[in-house]
Amino acid sequence: MRLVFIEFSDRLSNRFKMEIPQLAAVSRWLRREQEPAMYRDEELGLLLDTRKALEAAIYAYEMVGKII
């Protein structure tokens, strides 16, 4: 899955272009952690780090809000 901001980065200011790597990292991490969070592995005890997920989601939400 390609981050839309990477595809359209030429339309963003330099300030927001600098945030693209972090937004991409947040997107990849949340996507990778989604399944274990929804379908917890009882044997391994895999749980999403909810505080980290919340902070990542807030960061992404605030950055996207500023860009839009």
Phi, psi and omega in degrees: 000128183262134179290128183302325181296329177292316181297323183249026184298334180294345180266357184260154175290162180301325180301316181279332175300326179293337181273347184303314179301320179291318177298321178294319179296317178298315181298314179298315182296313180297320179295318181294327183271350185299310184297311178300329179289322182280324184235074185307134177276106185299324182288317182272342180068032181289124176226142176293137174288094189296325179294315179296319179296318179296314179298319179295317180294319178297315178303310182298316180300314182293319179293316179297320178300321179290324181289317182286000000 
